Amino acid sequence: MEKWVVAAKRADFNAIGTKFDIDPVIARLIRNRDIVGEEDIRLYLQGDLSMLPSPWLLKDMEKAVGILEEKIKSKKKIRIIGDYDIDGVSSTYILLKGFRRLQAVIDTYIPDRISDGYGIHEPLILKAKEDGVDTILTCDNGIAARSEIAMAKDFGMTVVVTDHHEIPYRDTENGREILLPSADAVVNPKQPSCTYPNKNICGAVVAWKLIGALYERFRIPVEEFYDLLEFAAIATVGDVMDLQGENRIIVKEGLKKIPKTQNTGLMALIRANGLEGGKITAYHIGFVLGPCINASGRLDTAARSLALFDEEDPDRAAKIAGDLASLNESRKALTEKGKEEAIRQVEETSVGADRVLVIYLPECHESLAGIIAGRIREKYYKPVIVLTKGEHGVKGSGRSIEAYSMFDELVKCADLLEQFGGHPMAAGLSLAEDRVEELRRRLNENCTLTPDDLCQKIVIDVAMPFSYISNNLIQQISLLEPFGKGNTKPVFAQKEIRVLEPRIFGKNRNVAKMRLVDQGGYSVDGVYFGEAEKFLEFAAHADAISVTYYPEINRYQGRESIQIVIQNYR
């Protein structure tokens, strides 16, 4: 069920439009994204890399740089321990490239999703000791590895943690107790006493900031620091960070660099997906390139994606990129199979009545749990945890809705879990198989979600007649890019629309094209992507329909015309 609401945030849109030479509709869109005041509007429209916060504002950055500077100069062996997703691979590559430039003695280890699991485990510490590693440097993990880091310290190793995940805690009679690992330095903006202004950067941006501070200390030109920007941008989109403030600047500037990247492997991946020579958007990272980078960590080893970024031979890079694209196709088929079984459970068993869906798919590949959870959340608009049977017990991933902090709710069930971590909107966990049903019961007993929380709200930016759309307005909308979480694509709406000349296209019959005519007789081309037959059947039985939409320029055989893309209808 959907509830359509029109954003009603107020400002003098005409004055803002005049001040910044933009259409009042664009001024309204900016206000709807909570950008208020001249300084913030200017940052939003004109922000560049010079406006990013200093890396030295991160707690323990000075300490981390001091430790690593001494280790680099004394040629001590440093090992980067990353993670197997897009953020972990990007972070690892940024650190590897940066430390090589500083002539450090450096190597990397990305845990295997199946045999190692997420983050640092004791075997990785024992292996580091055996290999004579002096210093462990984590990225995109480590904040929850208290016992493993204590073990490394007992062995005499130095440990520097860079991470962005929630800081573990427990609630006691005396209040909340923060549970930090005993590392020599912890760089994570979510630490309570960290003064860094942006708490929502991904692991790769934390790693990039560390390299920025080290380059500054070693007097490396800032241009070389910016050479690594595209990987911070890829991870920011891939790890679904809010595209606001600093994150938006990183992605906006990174997207300018990606089509002409000097990284042989990244260019090979762009070619393998048929994107060479065109504009690359946040959509392409999130839904084309990113899934290929993630596919190796899901069905093979994430070391292959790292090897792609690190490969300088074009032929070898093309081979790896092709392999990753093929792996991603396999991943899509397996995901579809898992999604169908998850839907069956929701539709045909008692699971569907729950407010928090805990779905156990023992046969599903554990790497696909998060993707399937996301698809089920989209379909039912409920928090979803998908659990799979691994070699050692049950592992799973959760995806949430705005009204439900999954991390906080899992904290309340910590006694049932062997490991867990994450964010309000996403989490990973492992537990014994005989505790699955108890987890489901407890999460639902603790749940305070109301029917209103479980009703997805479609927030309309502007109720705008088709006649107002122009080429100039569409060009100005592009000033708001990149779109993504926290900076969503604008949603316009119009009611009492008639659908004429409907046609269905696509091998899966998932594209409907038509003419749309409003109350005043103004007509425009329209397109709908999705269940095209269902949409046209609905339209055929209604005198008129209401739609939310997004306007764009359709370019076909050298001709340009305005068309609207229908997003929701009723």
Solvent accessible surface area in square Angstrom, and as a share of the most:
residue,aa,sasa,rsa
1,M,196,0.88
2,E,79,0.35
3,K,89,0.38
4,W,33,0.12
5,V,50,0.28
6,V,87,0.50
7,A,15,0.11
8,A,79,0.61
9,K,71,0.30
10,R,203,0.74
11,A,42,0.32
12,D,91,0.47
13,F,29,0.12
14,N,103,0.53
15,A,51,0.40
16,I,32,0.16
17,G,4,0.04
18,T,116,0.67
19,K,117,0.50
20,F,25,0.10
21,D,126,0.65
22,I,13,0.07
23,D,28,0.15
24,P,52,0.33
25,V,15,0.09
26,I,0,0.00
27,A,1,0.00
28,R,79,0.29
29,L,0,0.00
30,I,2,0.01
31,R,51,0.18
32,N,18,0.09
33,R,26,0.10
34,D,94,0.49
35,I,29,0.15
36,V,86,0.49
37,G,40,0.38
38,E,91,0.41
39,E,145,0.65
40,D,69,0.36
41,I,8,0.04
42,R,94,0.34
43,L,56,0.28
44,Y,13,0.05
45,L,27,0.13
46,Q,102,0.45
47,G,3,0.03
48,D,59,0.31
49,L,31,0.15
50,S,97,0.62
51,M,90,0.40
52,L,28,0.14
53,P,30,0.19
54,S,49,0.32
55,P,19,0.12
56,W,71,0.25
57,L,78,0.39
58,L,3,0.01
59,K,69,0.29
60,D,28,0.14
61,M,0,0.00
62,E,109,0.49
63,K,107,0.46
64,A,0,0.00
65,V,0,0.00
66,G,33,0.31
67,I,36,0.18
68,L,0,0.00
69,E,33,0.15
70,E,90,0.41
71,K,22,0.09
72,I,5,0.02
73,K,132,0.56
74,S,52,0.33
75,K,113,0.48
76,K,80,0.34
77,K,66,0.28
78,I,0,0.00
79,R,21,0.08
80,I,0,0.00
81,I,1,0.01
82,G,0,0.00
83,D,6,0.03
84,Y,24,0.09
85,D,34,0.17
86,I,2,0.01
87,D,0,0.00
88,G,0,0.00
89,V,0,0.00
90,S,0,0.00
91,S,0,0.00
92,T,0,0.00
93,Y,6,0.02
94,I,0,0.00
95,L,0,0.00
96,L,10,0.05
97,K,85,0.36
98,G,0,0.00
99,F,0,0.00
100,R,114,0.42
101,R,104,0.38
102,L,12,0.06
103,Q,136,0.61
104,A,14,0.11
105,V,62,0.35
106,I,31,0.16
107,D,44,0.23
108,T,40,0.23
109,Y,83,0.32
110,I,15,0.08
111,P,1,0.00
112,D,39,0.20
113,R,36,0.13
114,I,54,0.28
115,S,78,0.51
116,D,28,0.14
117,G,6,0.06
118,Y,81,0.31
119,G,3,0.03
120,I,4,0.02
121,H,41,0.18
122,E,88,0.39
123,P,86,0.54
124,L,11,0.06
125,I,0,0.00
126,L,87,0.43
127,K,100,0.42
128,A,0,0.00
129,K,104,0.44
130,E,138,0.62
131,D,43,0.22
132,G,52,0.50
133,V,8,0.05
134,D,34,0.18
135,T,0,0.00
136,I,1,0.00
137,L,0,0.00
138,T,0,0.00
139,C,0,0.00
140,D,2,0.01
141,N,0,0.00
142,G,4,0.04
143,I,4,0.02
144,A,56,0.43
145,A,11,0.08
146,R,103,0.38
147,S,73,0.47
148,E,21,0.09
149,I,1,0.00
150,A,40,0.31
151,M,41,0.18
152,A,0,0.00
153,K,66,0.28
154,D,123,0.64
155,F,74,0.31
156,G,64,0.62
157,M,8,0.04
158,T,19,0.11
159,V,1,0.00
160,V,0,0.00
161,V,0,0.00
162,T,0,0.00
163,D,0,0.00
164,H,0,0.00
165,H,28,0.12
166,E,38,0.17
167,I,13,0.07
168,P,25,0.15
169,Y,26,0.10
170,R,117,0.43
171,D,93,0.48
172,T,58,0.33
173,E,181,0.81
174,N,151,0.77
175,G,37,0.35
176,R,141,0.51
177,E,69,0.31
178,I,68,0.34
179,L,20,0.10
180,L,68,0.34
181,P,9,0.06
182,S,65,0.42
183,A,18,0.14
184,D,45,0.23
185,A,1,0.01
186,V,9,0.05
187,V,0,0.00
188,N,0,0.00
189,P,0,0.00
190,K,40,0.17
191,Q,4,0.02
192,P,95,0.60
193,S,74,0.48
194,C,8,0.05
195,T,103,0.60
196,Y,1,0.00
197,P,90,0.56
198,N,24,0.13
199,K,75,0.32
200,N,68,0.35
201,I,0,0.00
202,C,0,0.00
203,G,0,0.00
204,A,0,0.00
205,V,0,0.00
206,V,0,0.00
207,A,0,0.00
208,W,0,0.00
209,K,4,0.02
210,L,0,0.00
211,I,0,0.00
212,G,9,0.09
213,A,0,0.00
214,L,0,0.00
215,Y,8,0.03
216,E,103,0.46
217,R,81,0.29
218,F,52,0.22
219,R,209,0.76
220,I,23,0.12
221,P,69,0.43
222,V,77,0.44
223,E,113,0.51
224,E,52,0.23
225,F,22,0.09
226,Y,57,0.21
227,D,84,0.44
228,L,8,0.04
229,L,1,0.00
230,E,8,0.04
231,F,4,0.02
232,A,0,0.00
233,A,0,0.00
234,I,1,0.00
235,A,0,0.00
236,T,0,0.00
237,V,21,0.12
238,G,21,0.20
239,D,29,0.15
240,V,92,0.53
241,M,20,0.09
242,D,34,0.17
243,L,4,0.02
244,Q,87,0.39
245,G,34,0.33
246,E,13,0.06
247,N,2,0.01
248,R,4,0.02
249,I,4,0.02
250,I,0,0.00
251,V,0,0.00
252,K,38,0.16
253,E,28,0.13
254,G,0,0.00
255,L,21,0.11
256,K,114,0.48
257,K,56,0.24
258,I,0,0.00
259,P,49,0.31
260,K,139,0.59
261,T,11,0.07
262,Q,171,0.76
263,N,19,0.10
264,T,39,0.23
265,G,0,0.00
266,L,0,0.00
267,M,29,0.13
268,A,6,0.05
269,L,0,0.00
270,I,1,0.01
271,R,131,0.48
272,A,49,0.38
273,N,43,0.22
274,G,67,0.64
275,L,30,0.15
276,E,94,0.42
277,G,85,0.81
278,G,40,0.38
279,K,136,0.58
280,I,5,0.02
281,T,38,0.22
282,A,9,0.07
283,Y,133,0.50
284,H,37,0.17
285,I,0,0.00
286,G,26,0.25
287,F,140,0.58
288,V,36,0.21
289,L,1,0.00
290,G,3,0.03
291,P,24,0.15
292,C,1,0.01
293,I,0,0.00
294,N,22,0.11
295,A,0,0.00
296,S,0,0.00
297,G,2,0.02
298,R,31,0.11
299,L,42,0.21
300,D,54,0.28
301,T,52,0.30
302,A,1,0.01
303,A,50,0.39
304,R,74,0.27
305,S,0,0.00
306,L,15,0.07
307,A,44,0.34
308,L,0,0.00
309,F,2,0.01
310,D,47,0.24
311,E,31,0.14
312,E,138,0.62
313,D,45,0.23
314,P,87,0.55
315,D,115,0.59
316,R,145,0.53
317,A,0,0.00
318,A,57,0.44
319,K,131,0.55
320,I,27,0.14
321,A,0,0.00
322,G,31,0.30
323,D,39,0.20
324,L,0,0.00
325,A,23,0.18
326,S,69,0.45
327,L,31,0.16
328,N,8,0.04
329,E,104,0.46
330,S,54,0.35
331,R,14,0.05
332,K,94,0.40
333,A,67,0.52
334,L,77,0.38
335,T,1,0.00
336,E,75,0.33
337,K,148,0.63
338,G,8,0.08
339,K,47,0.20
340,E,104,0.47
341,E,64,0.28
342,A,0,0.00
343,I,37,0.19
344,R,100,0.36
345,Q,25,0.11
346,V,14,0.08
347,E,108,0.49
348,E,122,0.55
349,T,61,0.35
350,S,75,0.48
351,V,13,0.07
352,G,20,0.20
353,A,92,0.71
354,D,23,0.12
355,R,87,0.32
356,V,0,0.00
357,L,0,0.00
358,V,6,0.03
359,I,0,0.00
360,Y,46,0.17
361,L,6,0.03
362,P,54,0.34
363,E,166,0.74
364,C,19,0.11
365,H,63,0.28
366,E,20,0.09
367,S,1,0.00
368,L,1,0.01
369,A,1,0.00
370,G,5,0.05
371,I,30,0.15
372,I,0,0.00
373,A,0,0.00
374,G,9,0.09
375,R,86,0.31
376,I,0,0.00
377,R,55,0.20
378,E,120,0.54
379,K,115,0.49
380,Y,51,0.19
381,Y,45,0.17
382,K,37,0.16
383,P,0,0.00
384,V,0,0.00
385,I,1,0.01
386,V,0,0.00
387,L,0,0.00
388,T,0,0.00
389,K,109,0.46
390,G,17,0.17
391,E,124,0.56
392,H,136,0.61
393,G,31,0.29
394,V,1,0.00
395,K,45,0.19
396,G,9,0.09
397,S,22,0.14
398,G,0,0.00
399,R,65,0.24
400,S,0,0.00
401,I,3,0.01
402,E,137,0.61
403,A,57,0.44
404,Y,11,0.04
405,S,33,0.21
406,M,1,0.01
407,F,12,0.05
408,D,55,0.28
409,E,24,0.11
410,L,0,0.00
411,V,26,0.15
412,K,112,0.47
413,C,0,0.00
414,A,42,0.33
415,D,96,0.50
416,L,12,0.06
417,L,18,0.09
418,E,112,0.50
419,Q,83,0.37
420,F,55,0.23
421,G,21,0.20
422,G,7,0.07
423,H,33,0.15
424,P,60,0.38
425,M,47,0.21
426,A,26,0.20
427,A,7,0.06
428,G,31,0.30
429,L,10,0.05
430,S,16,0.10
431,L,0,0.00
432,A,34,0.27
433,E,77,0.35
434,D,126,0.65
435,R,99,0.36
436,V,13,0.07
437,E,107,0.48
438,E,53,0.24
439,L,0,0.00
440,R,40,0.15
441,R,110,0.40
442,R,48,0.18
443,L,2,0.01
444,N,24,0.12
445,E,111,0.50
446,N,50,0.26
447,C,8,0.05
448,T,120,0.70
449,L,8,0.04
450,T,65,0.38
451,P,118,0.74
452,D,74,0.39
453,D,45,0.23
454,L,36,0.18
455,C,12,0.07
456,Q,67,0.30
457,K,90,0.38
458,I,21,0.11
459,V,75,0.43
460,I,8,0.04
461,D,8,0.04
462,V,16,0.09
463,A,69,0.54
464,M,4,0.02
465,P,63,0.39
466,F,1,0.01
467,S,66,0.43
468,Y,97,0.37
469,I,11,0.05
470,S,46,0.30
471,N,71,0.36
472,N,87,0.45
473,L,3,0.01
474,I,21,0.11
475,Q,120,0.53
476,Q,29,0.13
477,I,2,0.01
478,S,51,0.33
479,L,83,0.41
480,L,0,0.00
481,E,47,0.21
482,P,6,0.04
483,F,29,0.12
484,G,30,0.29
485,K,72,0.31
486,G,27,0.26
487,N,1,0.01
488,T,78,0.46
489,K,87,0.37
490,P,0,0.00
491,V,27,0.16
492,F,0,0.00
493,A,9,0.07
494,Q,27,0.12
495,K,125,0.53
496,E,91,0.41
497,I,1,0.00
498,R,115,0.42
499,V,31,0.18
500,L,72,0.36
501,E,113,0.51
502,P,71,0.44
503,R,110,0.40
504,I,42,0.21
505,F,96,0.40
506,G,42,0.41
507,K,196,0.83
508,N,108,0.55
509,R,129,0.47
510,N,62,0.32
511,V,24,0.14
512,A,0,0.00
513,K,75,0.32
514,M,3,0.01
515,R,69,0.25
516,L,0,0.00
517,V,12,0.07
518,D,13,0.07
519,Q,120,0.53
520,G,77,0.74
521,G,50,0.48
522,Y,95,0.36
523,S,43,0.28
524,V,12,0.07
525,D,49,0.25
526,G,3,0.03
527,V,2,0.01
528,Y,27,0.10
529,F,121,0.50
530,G,31,0.30
531,E,114,0.51
532,A,0,0.00
533,E,90,0.40
534,K,124,0.53
535,F,0,0.00
536,L,25,0.12
537,E,107,0.48
538,F,83,0.34
539,A,12,0.09
540,A,83,0.64
541,H,153,0.68
542,A,34,0.26
543,D,139,0.72
544,A,43,0.33
545,I,6,0.03
546,S,26,0.17
547,V,0,0.00
548,T,0,0.00
549,Y,0,0.00
550,Y,22,0.09
551,P,1,0.01
552,E,56,0.25
553,I,25,0.13
554,N,52,0.26
555,R,165,0.60
556,Y,131,0.50
557,Q,138,0.61
558,G,84,0.81
559,R,157,0.57
560,E,99,0.44
561,S,51,0.33
562,I,40,0.21
563,Q,19,0.08
564,I,0,0.00
565,V,24,0.14
566,I,5,0.02
567,Q,66,0.29
568,N,31,0.16
569,Y,48,0.18
570,R,141,0.52
